[in-house]
Amino acid sequence: MVRPSQLLYPQRQPAPTRPAATVLLLRDSAQGIEVLMTRRSMTASFAPGAYVFPGGGIDAADAAAHGQSTRRATQTDLHLTQAIAAIRESFEELGVLLARHADGSHASSDYIAALDRKAPFAAQCRERGLTLAGDQVFVLAHWVTDRDLPRRFDVPFLVARMPGGQEPVADEAEQFEPVWVRPADALARHEAGDFFIIFPTIRTLQRLQQFHTVDAVLQACAASEQPLWTSCPRAGLLAGAEARYMEHEAPYGELALTSPDGQMVHALDWQSAQPVALLKNLMRLTAPNPGVMTGPGTNSYLVGDPATGYIAIDPGPADTDHLQRLWRAAGGNIRMIVCTHSHADHSPGAKPLQAMCSNSPPILGLSSAPTARAASTFIPDRSLQNQELLTLTGKGPEGEMTHTLKVIHTPGHAANHLCLVLVEDGILFSGDHILNGSTAVVDPPDGNMNAYLDSLDRLSAACDEHGIDFIAPAHGYVLGEAKTVIAQLKAHRLKREAKIIGVMQAQPQGSIDEWVASAYDDVDPRIWPVAKRSLLAHVERIQAQGLFNL
């Protein structure tokens, strides 16, 4: 866990959340699924003028109405209460009633028109012998309003099929202009500027596009009775404008690191001119070497502060301007230079950076193995030992300060690869072993897939030992939920390996080029020449396990 003293911004308690529910009423059309949306009042306190799905707050009467509703055997009390709230809100706002008469028929629009939308809902249904169709309402997603917003809600996004024989009629108070719209059309209209929708609505419509029928949506939701996704988005600044992200999106972990309480203060723009402060004791400077293999560029990190001096991690290519910026960001006070491995975008800058420093800080790491390619030759001033501690200490305005990096040998991507743990703050510097936005290439003979997977296990154990929450990769934004990321990465590698085994068995006489085209058919063909190296690493591992013989 990051020390509070190292956070860049004073933290504040986010606004409390209020329970609410919203429902996507769906119908099939010749062009695909359509969803019922309606425009909020321009004077609404939350998202005025936005097109939304009907919904609102959950009240005590919703929980008290369980006896008036049908329910699935697997439907929890909470989910039934949420379903009843959504049924009530769709009736009050749009005159749509998910309820049945004693004979099982839905109420008609004419019947609903005679009801009082402002009268107590459950009592009115009970008096008329209507049974609420709670069993027909399913949980699609779970959204919690972003931490930076002044009004926050904890909201299940529910789904139900639109009852036959009913037409929506807006209450003309909270909601206006009900419209049936295909998710793709709603998104296109939003992009064109004539259909304003907010972030959770956008992301929900994007996910809804993958379904072709209402039945497919309901079956997916019924399979687990759990949300298909859960999100409390985080906000940052991109090109000076607000940008929001879900947990699976690349910038999310970095926003969690730099502003745990959700304040919108961190700029996400990639640039090489200035270092980016991630914590008081951590800066990132990205080298100007963007590309297919390097993403936005190679990240160099400075760990430390003016009182302790700095450790430079991965100085990058021998780019004079980049190294001068790195030196200036440290005030020239670099105590150690550490290279995670010897590849050409990580270690060549070490010697020139050392020469810039009057104290000639030692270059640390592991020497290139004999298996390394010629362009990856690297010999440190001193080889680091596994589990070795690199420590900075000093006395600053807040007293004694210590920053400790623990070395973990992690061969796999390269034979001399190592990772570093900032012990006091639970941050893993993963080099190229773990990346944000792509998977590392494992290139034999210097790369080895068995060693790579074993190293992932070693890093997972380190997460438990040191409470590691964040991963600072050599390419891409900081990753959050470190142990989960590692588990997902290992699962991805093993899933790819299973696919490769299947391809090899189906094409036993196939060439490596033929195998890569089938095993990586979900990857841009321009990446296949690189993917072929990792495929070869998998093939070597598969053969070593006796699962296939060439």
C-alpha positions in Angstrom: 0.0 0.0 0.0 1.3 3.4 -0.9 2.3 5.5 2.0 -0.1 8.5 2.4 2.9 10.8 2.8 3.9 10.0 -0.8 0.6 10.9 -2.4 0.7 14.0 -4.6 -2.6 15.5 -3.5 -4.5 15.9 -0.1 -7.2 13.2 0.0 -10.9 13.9 0.7 -13.8 11.6 1.4 -15.9 11.1 -1.7 -19.6 11.8 -1.5 -21.7 8.9 -0.1 -23.6 6.8 -2.6 -27.4 6.5 -2.7 -29.1 3.2 -3.7 -31.0 3.5 -7.0 -32.0 1.2 -9.9 -32.4 1.7 -13.7 -33.9 -0.6 -16.3 -33.2 -1.2 -20.0 -36.5 -2.1 -21.6 -35.7 -4.1 -24.7 -37.5 -5.2 -27.8 -36.4 -7.1 -31.0 -36.6 -5.4 -34.4 -35.7 -6.4 -37.9 -32.4 -4.5 -37.5 -31.6 -5.9 -34.0 -32.2 -5.0 -30.4 -33.8 -1.7 -29.6 -33.7 -0.1 -26.1 -36.2 2.4 -24.7 -34.5 5.7 -23.7 -35.9 9.0 -22.6 -34.6 12.6 -22.1 -34.1 13.9 -18.6 -35.5 17.3 -17.7 -33.2 20.2 -18.4 -33.6 21.3 -14.8 -32.6 17.9 -13.3 -29.9 17.9 -10.7 -28.1 15.0 -12.2 -27.3 14.7 -15.9 -29.8 17.4 -17.1 -30.9 16.9 -20.7 -29.2 13.5 -21.1 -30.9 10.6 -22.7 -31.1 7.8 -20.1 -32.9 4.6 -19.2 -35.8 5.0 -16.8 -34.9 4.6 -13.1 -34.5 6.3 -9.8 -34.0 5.9 -6.1 -34.9 2.7 -4.2 -37.2 3.3 -1.2 -38.5 1.2 1.7 -41.7 0.4 -0.1 -39.9 -1.5 -2.8 -38.4 -3.9 -0.2 -41.8 -4.2 1.4 -43.5 -5.3 -1.8 -41.7 -8.7 -2.2 -45.0 -10.5 -1.5 -46.6 -8.8 -4.5 -44.1 -10.0 -7.0 -43.0 -13.1 -8.8 -39.4 -14.1 -8.3 -36.9 -16.6 -9.6 -35.6 -19.2 -7.2 -32.1 -17.9 -7.7 -33.1 -14.2 -7.3 -31.8 -12.7 -4.1 -33.8 -10.4 -1.9 -31.6 -7.5 -2.9 -32.1 -8.1 -6.6 -35.8 -8.5 -6.1 -36.0 -5.1 -4.3 -34.0 -3.6 -7.1 -36.3 -5.1 -9.7 -39.4 -3.8 -8.0 -37.8 -0.3 -7.8 -37.1 -0.4 -11.5 -40.7 -1.6 -12.3 -42.1 1.3 -10.2 -39.8 3.9 -11.8 -40.6 2.7 -15.4 -44.3 3.0 -14.5 -44.0 6.5 -12.9 -41.7 8.0 -15.6 -42.9 6.3 -18.8 -46.2 4.5 -18.0 -44.7 1.1 -18.7 -45.9 -1.5 -16.3 -44.1 -4.8 -15.8 -47.1 -6.5 -14.0 -49.7 -9.1 -14.9 -53.4 -9.6 -14.3 -54.6 -12.8 -12.5 -55.0 -14.5 -15.9 -51.3 -13.9 -16.7 -51.8 -11.1 -19.3 -49.9 -7.8 -19.2 -51.7 -4.6 -18.5 -52.6 -2.7 -21.7 -51.7 1.0 -22.4 -55.4 1.9 -21.9 -55.6 0.1 -18.6 -52.3 1.8 -17.4 -53.7 5.3 -18.5 -56.4 4.9 -15.9 -53.8 4.4 -13.1 -52.4 7.3 -11.0 -48.7 7.5 -11.5 -48.3 9.7 -8.4 -50.3 7.4 -6.0 -48.5 4.8 -3.9 -47.4 2.2 -6.4 -47.5 -1.1 -4.6 -50.8 -0.4 -2.9 -52.4 0.6 -6.2 -51.3 -2.6 -7.9 -52.5 -4.7 -4.9 -55.9 -3.1 -5.0 -56.2 -4.0 -8.7 -55.0 -7.5 -8.4 -51.8 -6.9 -10.3 -48.8 -9.1 -9.7 -45.4 -7.4 -10.3 -43.2 -9.3 -12.8 -40.0 -9.2 -10.7 -38.9 -12.6 -12.1 -38.7 -11.0 -15.6 -36.2 -8.4 -14.5 -32.5 -9.4 -14.7 -29.2 -7.8 -13.5 -27.1 -6.7 -16.4 -24.4 -4.5 -14.8 -23.5 -2.7 -11.6 -22.4 0.9 -11.7 -21.2 3.1 -8.9 -20.9 6.8 -9.7 -17.4 8.2 -10.1 -15.6 9.3 -6.9 -15.1 12.8 -8.1 -18.7 13.7 -8.6 -20.8 15.6 -5.9 -23.9 13.3 -6.2 -23.2 9.6 -6.3 -25.4 6.5 -6.8 -25.0 2.8 -6.4 -27.0 1.5 -9.3 -27.8 -1.9 -10.8 -28.5 -1.6 -14.5 -31.3 -4.1 -15.0 -32.9 -5.5 -18.2 -36.4 -6.7 -19.1 -38.4 -7.3 -22.2 -40.9 -4.6 -23.1 -44.4 -5.9 -22.4 -46.6 -6.3 -25.4 -49.5 -4.0 -26.0 -47.9 -1.0 -24.2 -46.6 2.2 -25.5 -44.3 4.5 -23.4 -45.8 7.9 -22.4 -43.4 10.3 -20.6 -44.5 12.0 -17.4 -43.4 15.3 -18.9 -41.9 16.2 -15.5 -38.8 14.2 -15.0 -38.7 12.5 -18.4 -39.4 13.6 -21.9 -39.4 12.3 -25.5 -39.3 8.5 -25.1 -37.6 6.9 -28.1 -36.8 3.4 -29.2 -33.2 3.2 -30.5 -30.6 0.7 -31.6 -27.5 0.9 -29.4 -25.3 1.6 -32.4 -27.6 4.4 -33.6 -27.7 6.0 -30.1 -23.9 6.0 -30.0 -23.6 7.4 -33.5 -26.1 10.2 -32.7 -24.1 11.0 -29.5 -20.9 11.3 -31.5 -22.7 13.6 -33.9 -23.8 15.8 -31.0 -27.6 15.5 -31.1 -28.1 12.7 -28.5 -26.4 13.5 -25.3 -25.6 10.5 -23.1 -23.3 10.1 -20.1 -20.4 7.7 -19.6 -22.2 4.7 -18.0 -24.9 4.9 -20.6 -22.3 5.0 -23.4 -20.4 2.0 -22.0 -23.6 0.0 -21.4 -24.8 0.6 -25.0 -21.4 -0.4 -26.3 -21.6 -3.7 -24.4 -25.2 -4.2 -25.5 -24.1 -4.1 -29.2 -22.7 -7.6 -28.9 -26.1 -9.1 -28.5 -28.4 -9.8 -31.4 -31.7 -10.6 -29.7 -33.4 -9.8 -26.4 -33.4 -13.5 -25.5 -29.6 -13.6 -25.8 -29.3 -10.7 -23.3 -31.7 -12.3 -20.8 -30.0 -15.7 -21.1 -26.6 -14.2 -20.4 -27.9 -12.4 -17.4 -29.8 -15.4 -16.1 -26.7 -17.7 -16.3 -25.1 -16.3 -13.2 -27.6 -13.9 -11.6 -24.5 -11.6 -11.2 -23.7 -8.4 -13.1 -21.9 -9.0 -16.4 -19.6 -6.2 -15.3 -19.2 -3.9 -12.3 -17.6 -0.4 -12.5 -16.8 2.7 -10.5 -15.1 4.8 -13.2 -12.2 7.1 -12.7 -11.5 10.4 -14.3 -8.4 12.1 -15.6 -7.4 14.8 -18.1 -6.6 14.1 -21.7 -5.7 17.0 -24.0 -7.0 19.2 -21.2 -10.5 17.7 -21.2 -12.3 15.3 -18.9 -11.8 11.6 -19.8 -13.3 8.7 -17.9 -12.3 5.0 -17.8 -13.5 1.7 -16.5 -11.4 -0.8 -14.6 -10.4 -2.8 -17.7 -9.1 0.2 -19.5 -5.4 1.1 -19.7 -5.3 4.4 -17.7 -7.5 3.2 -14.8 -4.7 1.9 -12.5 -2.6 5.0 -13.0 -5.6 7.2 -12.0 -6.0 5.0 -8.9 -2.4 5.4 -7.9 -2.2 9.2 -8.5 -5.5 10.1 -7.0 -7.1 7.3 -4.9 -10.0 9.5 -3.8 -10.9 10.1 -7.5 -10.2 13.8 -7.9 -9.7 14.7 -11.6 -6.2 16.0 -11.4 -3.9 13.7 -13.3 -2.9 14.3 -16.9 -2.8 11.2 -19.1 -1.2 12.7 -22.3 1.9 10.8 -23.5 4.8 13.1 -24.0 8.6 13.0 -23.7 9.4 16.6 -22.8 8.6 16.6 -19.1 8.7 13.9 -16.4 5.3 12.9 -15.0 5.0 12.8 -11.2 3.2 9.7 -10.1 4.0 10.0 -6.4 6.2 12.4 -4.4 8.9 9.7 -4.6 8.2 8.5 -8.1 8.5 10.1 -11.5 8.2 8.6 -15.0 9.9 10.0 -18.1 9.0 8.4 -21.4 11.6 8.1 -24.1 10.8 9.5 -27.5 10.9 6.1 -29.1 7.2 5.2 -29.8 6.5 2.3 -32.0 4.7 -1.0 -32.5 7.0 -2.7 -30.0 7.4 0.1 -27.6 3.9 1.6 -27.5 4.1 5.3 -26.4 7.8 4.8 -25.7 10.1 3.2 -23.1 9.4 4.4 -19.5 12.3 5.5 -17.4 11.5 5.8 -13.7 13.1 7.9 -11.0 12.6 6.6 -7.4 13.5 8.9 -4.5 13.3 12.5 -3.5 15.7 15.5 -3.2 16.6 14.4 0.4 17.5 10.8 -0.5 18.7 11.2 -4.1 17.3 9.0 -6.8 17.6 5.5 -8.4 17.1 5.7 -12.2 15.3 2.6 -13.5 15.8 1.7 -17.3 17.4 4.9 -18.7 16.3 3.7 -22.1 18.0 4.3 -25.4 21.1 6.4 -25.8 19.1 9.5 -26.6 20.9 12.6 -25.4 17.9 14.8 -24.9 16.0 12.1 -23.0 19.0 11.4 -20.7 19.5 15.1 -20.0 15.8 15.4 -19.1 16.2 12.4 -16.8 19.3 13.9 -15.2 17.7 17.3 -14.7 14.5 15.8 -13.2 16.8 14.2 -10.5 18.6 17.4 -10.0 21.8 15.5 -11.0 21.5 13.5 -7.8 21.3 10.0 -9.2 22.7 7.4 -6.7 22.2 4.3 -8.8 21.2 3.3 -12.3 19.4 0.0 -12.7 18.6 -1.8 -15.9 15.8 -4.4 -15.8 17.4 -6.1 -18.8 19.7 -5.6 -21.7 17.3 -4.9 -24.7 18.2 -1.9 -26.9 15.4 0.3 -25.6 16.3 -0.2 -21.9 20.1 -0.3 -21.2 22.1 1.7 -23.8 21.4 5.0 -22.0 23.0 3.8 -18.8 26.6 4.7 -19.6 25.9 8.1 -21.1 23.7 8.9 -18.0 26.4 7.8 -15.7 28.8 10.1 -17.5 26.5 13.1 -16.9 26.6 12.6 -13.1 29.5 14.0 -11.1 29.3 11.1 -8.6 29.4 8.4 -11.3 26.6 6.3 -9.9 27.0 2.5 -10.4 25.2 0.8 -13.2 23.4 -2.3 -11.8 21.6 -5.2 -13.3 22.5 -8.6 -14.8 24.9 -9.2 -17.7 23.6 -10.4 -21.0 23.5 -14.2 -21.3 25.4 -15.9 -24.1 22.0 -16.4 -25.7 21.3 -12.7 -26.1 21.3 -11.1 -29.5 24.2 -8.9 -30.5 22.2 -5.7 -30.1 21.5 -6.7 -26.5 25.0 -6.7 -25.0 25.1 -5.3 -21.5 27.6 -5.6 -18.7 26.7 -3.7 -15.4 29.3 -2.3 -13.0 27.9 -4.8 -10.5 25.5 -7.7 -10.8 22.5 -7.7 -8.6 21.6 -10.6 -6.4 18.1 -12.0 -6.2 16.3 -10.6 -3.2 19.0 -7.8 -2.8 17.9 -4.5 -1.3 18.8 -1.2 -2.8 18.2 1.6 -0.2 18.0 5.4 -0.3 17.9 7.3 2.9 17.8 11.0 3.8 16.3 13.6 6.1 13.8 15.9 4.6 11.2 18.4 5.8 9.1 15.5 7.2 12.0 13.8 8.9 13.9 10.6 8.0 12.8 9.0 4.7 13.7 5.6 3.2 13.0 4.2 -0.2 13.9 0.5 -0.7 14.0 -1.4 -4.0 14.0 -5.2 -3.7 15.4 -7.2 -6.6 13.6 -10.2 -8.0 15.2 -12.2 -10.8 12.5 -12.8 -13.5 14.0 -14.6 -16.5 11.6 -15.3 -19.4 11.4 -12.3 -21.6 15.1 -12.2 -21.5 17.6 -14.4 -19.6 18.9 -11.4 -17.6 15.6 -9.8 -16.8 14.8 -8.6 -13.3 12.0 -6.7 -11.6 12.1 -4.4 -8.6 9.7 -3.8 -5.7 9.4 -0.4 -4.0 8.9 -2.1 -0.7 7.5 0.8 1.3 4.8 1.6 -1.2 3.9 -1.7 -2.8 4.9 -0.9 -6.3 6.4 -3.4 -8.8 8.6 -2.2 -11.6 8.1 -4.9 -14.1 10.3 -3.9 -17.0 9.1 -5.8 -20.0 7.9 -8.8 -18.1 4.4 -7.3 -17.6 3.2 -4.5 -20.0 0.1 -2.4 -20.2 -1.7 -2.9 -23.5 0.2 -5.9 -24.8 2.0 -9.0 -23.8 5.7 -9.4 -23.8 7.5 -11.2 -26.6 9.3 -14.3 -25.4 12.0 -14.8 -28.0 14.1 -18.0 -27.8 16.9 -18.7 -27.1 17.3 -15.8 -24.7 13.6 -15.9 -23.9 12.1 -19.0 -22.4 8.3 -19.6 -21.8 8.8 -22.0 -18.8 11.0 -19.4 -17.1 8.5 -16.6 -18.0 5.6 -18.4 -16.4 7.6 -19.4 -13.3 8.6 -15.7 -13.0 5.0 -14.7 -13.0 4.4 -17.1 -10.1 7.3 -15.5 -8.3 5.9 -12.0 -8.8 2.4 -13.2 -7.6 4.1 -14.4 -4.4 5.8 -11.1 -4.0 2.4 -9.3 -4.2 1.4 -11.2 -1.1 4.7 -10.7 0.7 4.9 -7.0 0.1 1.3 -5.9 -0.4 1.9 -4.9 -4.0 -1.1 -3.0 -5.5 0.4 -1.4 -8.5 2.7 -2.4 -11.4 4.8 0.3 -13.2 5.7 -1.3 -16.6 8.3 -0.3 -19.1 5.6 0.5 -21.6 2.2 2.0 -20.9 0.4 3.4 -17.9 0.6 2.1 -14.3 -1.5 -1.0 -13.7 -3.7 -1.5 -10.6 -4.9 -4.7 -9.0 -1.4 -6.2 -9.4 -2.0 -9.8 -8.4 -5.2 -10.0 -10.5 -3.2 -8.6 -13.5 -0.6 -11.3 -13.1 -3.2 -14.1 -12.8 -5.0 -12.8 -15.9 -1.7 -12.6 -17.8 -0.7 -16.2 -16.9 -4.2 -17.4 -17.9 -3.9 -15.6 -21.2 -0.6 -17.2 -21.9 -1.9 -20.7 -21.1 -5.0 -20.1 -23.1 -2.9 -19.2 -26.1 -0.8 -22.2 -25.5 -3.8 -24.5 -25.5 -4.8 -22.9 -28.8 -1.4 -23.5 -30.2 -1.6 -27.2 -29.2 -4.9 -27.5 -31.0 -3.4 -25.9 -34.1 -0.4 -28.2 -34.0 -2.6 -31.3 -33.6 -4.8 -30.2 -36.5 -1.9 -29.3 -38.7 0.9 -31.7 -37.7 2.8 -31.1 -40.9 2.3 -27.3 -40.7 5.1 -24.8 -40.7 5.7 -22.1 -38.0 4.2 -19.6 -40.4 1.1 -21.7 -40.9 0.7 -22.2 -37.2 1.0 -18.6 -36.3 -1.7 -17.6 -38.8 -4.1 -20.0 -37.1 -3.0 -19.6 -33.5 -2.9 -15.8 -33.7 -5.8 -15.3 -36.0 -7.2 -12.8 -33.5 -4.1 -10.6 -33.8 -3.3 -8.1 -36.6 -1.3 -10.0 -39.2 1.3 -7.2 -39.1 2.2 -8.6 -35.6 2.6 -12.2 -36.8 6.4 -11.9 -37.4 6.8 -10.9 -33.8 4.2 -13.3 -32.5 6.1 -16.1 -34.3 8.9 -15.7 -31.7 6.5 -16.3 -28.8 4.8 -19.1 -30.6 8.2 -20.8 -31.0 8.8 -20.4 -27.2 5.4 -22.1 -26.6 6.3 -24.9 -29.0 9.6 -25.5 -27.1 7.6 -25.7 -23.9 5.0 -28.0 -25.4 7.6 -30.3 -26.7 9.5 -30.3 -23.4 6.3 -31.4 -21.7 5.9 -34.2 -24.2 2.6 -32.9 -25.5 3.7 -32.8 -29.2 6.7 -34.0 -31.1 7.8 -32.6 -34.4 
